Amino acid sequence: MISSLINKARNFWTVGHERTLIIKKNIIYTFLIKGASIVISFLLIPLTIHYVNAGQYGIWLTISSMVIWINNFDIGLSNGLRNKMAHSLALNETENIVKYISTTYAILFMIGVFTFVLLYVSGSFFNWNQLLNIKGAINYNIWPIIVITLGAFCIQFFLQPVSSVLIATHQPFKSALILLLGQALTLILIFLLTIFAKSSLLLLVIVVGGSPVFIFLVANIYVFTTELRRYAPRFSAIDFTSAKSLFNVGGAFFLIQIGALVLFQTDNIIITRTLGPREVTTFNLAYKYFSLSNVVFIIMLTPYWSAFTDAYAKNDMAWIKQSIAKMRMLWLYISGITVALYLFSPIFYNWWIGSSVTIPNSVSLSMTVFMIGVNWQGIFATALNGIGKLKIQLIMVMVTALINIPLSLYLVNTIGLYGTVIANIFLVIIINVFLTYQVNLIINKKATGIWDK
């Protein structure tokens, strides 16, 4: 019996398609890393609320929701770089990889500097306390805090292509490790603040914004001076004429990212404007808890992106079809976990945050349905992203993004906080119908016209 179990374990790691074996190893490693990351993220929230308070924490969430848009000012270059690298590696066309990496870093640096200057100059003309509906939470000008957050995100924006490089070389677990180290440093520093410093939103923002920047800087230096030294960016390799091929792939990703931001990142702004910053905290605590199922599922999906690129470049449609069938089965298991999260949510909330914030059952129930829908979307978005068929996804995300804000505003004002989740559920269902249909056409080699673009 023991011998049989040992053989099964050995076969799991050694038997199967080479592409599948790489995916298995990445999933296992990433699970271990993400498990630690999830623990840290859940420890961070009550610790942070304890250091400031629920109202100031809601202000920070709102500010970060606005500034996170900067990550998408790369015009899809990071995702374009990921696909171009994976495709080149699949066909052993490695001569252009250094050029792609070097050019990506150069363009992101220029965009980051331009974005910071532009937003700093234009943002200085606004009364941000009034704009964000900040009344009793703080009694000082919020603008310096926004500037620090903006600067940190712009620097991280320039440094983050290292994650795309690691994913393209089939090492997504190392990308997850970078995020884990950033969270760990943040947790340690906030813990020290609770001991040695008075409550300060400014200090909190410096720590939360500066920690990942430091880790990304160290990661870039380490990665490009060790195992991937041959791909290290160089000034001499910068070639802006190669940007066109990166933009051709990345442009659609950029528009999809913008649409996704409108769909999912405007919620905090809508809530703070209509219900106040404290309700942003309530919404995000529920989102954080139920996103556990999405985090687990994304761990399983992430290695498939570059693997789909590799398989499609080699016309291995049988492997793609088989992999999607496996992902659908995994979705059923993850959906069951999501329902279990809902059933145990009152117990967990009480243990996690106590009585400091009350999360209504309506928010928890709607968030359950939303996460199940988002996970289904992840299967087909990953497949389409990997093989580069983006037009339908682009159209659907842009159309639903236009609907989202007025629909969310109407439902929040009509039925309350969970109205914004209901709006997202409705729009995710629409997207899922179209993406599922397109992928089924492609894997059965029946896609024509717009369905094959």
Secondary structure, DSSP 8 states (H G I E B T S, - for coil): -HHHHHHHHHHHHHSS-HHHHHHHHHHHHHHHHHHHHHHHHHHHHHHHHHHS-HHHHHHHHHHHHHHGGGGGTTTTHHHHHHHHHHHHHHTT-GGGHHHHHHHHHHHHHHHHHHHHHHHHHHHTTS-HHHHTT-SSS-SS-SHHHHHHHHHHHHHHHHHTHHHHHHHHTT-HHHHHHHHHHHHHHHHHHHHHHHHHS---HHHHHHHHHHHHHHHHHHHHHHHTTTTTGGG---GGG--GGGHHHHHHHHHHHHHHHHHHHHHHTSHHHHHHHHT-HHHHHHHHHHHHHHHHHHHHHHHHHHHHHHHHHHHHHTT-HHHHHHHHHHHHHHHHHHHHHHHHHHHTHHHHHHHHTTTSS---HHHHHHHHHHHHHHHHHHHHHHHHHHHT--HHHHHHHHHHHHHHHHHHHHHHHHH-TTHHHHHHHHHHHHHHHHHHHHHHHHHTT---GGGG-
